[in-house]
Amino acid sequence: MSWVKDAIVALKAGREVDVRPHGGSMRGRIESGQCVTLGPVEVGMIAIDDVVFIAWKGNYLLHLVKDVTETDVLIGNNIGKINGWASRSAVLGKVIAIHPIGEI
C-alpha cells in the first residue's frame, strides 16, 4: 500500500497527489487501480457524497461520506455497506478528480 504513504506525505504537506488504490468497495465510482487525485481538505468543508481518504480503525480507506455532523462523518462504501462514524479529524483528504481508466 505504498500509495497510502505517498498520499499521507503529500496531503500533510498541503499538496495534491495522484494515487491508484486497489479494492472493490468503491466499484461503480472508482475501479480497482483507477487513478484518482486526492487533495487536502478542511474539516469544515466535508459534505455528504464526498469521497474521502480517511484513517479508519488502524487502516486507511477511500470511502463515501454518507452523513455529517459538526464533529463526525458517517462513512460507507459504494456498494451499500455503512462502516460507521469517525471524527472529522480522521479525514486526511478527499478525491478531487477521478481520471478515466487508461488516461493516466
Backbone hydrogen bonds, N-H to C=O, Kabsch-Sander energy under -0.5 kcal/mol:
donor,donor_aa,acceptor,acceptor_aa,energy
4,V,1,M,-1.1
5,K,1,M,-1.0
6,D,2,S,-2.4
7,A,3,W,-2.4
8,I,4,V,-2.7
9,V,5,K,-2.4
10,A,6,D,-2.3
11,L,7,A,-2.8
12,K,8,I,-2.4
13,A,9,V,-1.2
14,G,11,L,-1.5
15,R,10,A,-2.9
17,V,38,L,-2.2
19,V,36,V,-2.7
27,R,24,G,-1.4
29,R,26,M,-2.2
30,I,26,M,-2.7
33,G,21,P,-3.4
34,Q,31,E,-2.4
36,V,19,V,-2.5
37,T,97,A,-2.8
38,L,17,V,-3.2
38,L,36,V,-0.5
39,G,94,K,-2.7
45,M,42,E,-2.5
46,I,43,V,-1.0
49,D,65,V,-3.2
50,D,47,A,-2.0
52,V,50,D,-0.6
52,V,63,H,-3.1
53,F,93,G,-2.7
54,I,52,V,-0.7
54,I,61,L,-2.6
55,A,90,A,-2.4
56,W,54,I,-0.5
56,W,59,N,-2.8
59,N,56,W,-1.5
61,L,54,I,-2.4
63,H,52,V,-2.2
63,H,61,L,-0.6
64,L,76,G,-2.6
65,V,50,D,-2.4
66,K,64,L,-0.7
66,K,74,L,-3.7
67,D,74,L,-1.1
69,T,72,D,-2.8
73,V,86,A,-3.1
74,L,67,D,-2.8
75,I,73,V,-0.6
75,I,84,G,-2.6
76,G,64,L,-1.9
77,N,81,K,-2.1
78,N,25,S,-2.4
79,I,25,S,-0.6
80,G,77,N,-0.6
83,N,75,I,-2.3
83,N,81,K,-0.5
84,G,75,I,-1.5
86,A,73,V,-2.5
88,R,71,T,-2.7
90,A,87,S,-2.0
91,V,88,R,-1.6
92,L,53,F,-2.9
92,L,90,A,-0.6
93,G,53,F,-1.3
94,K,39,G,-2.4
95,V,51,V,-3.1
96,I,37,T,-3.2
97,A,37,T,-1.2
99,H,35,C,-2.3
99,H,97,A,-0.5
103,E,100,P,-2.5
104,I,100,P,-0.6
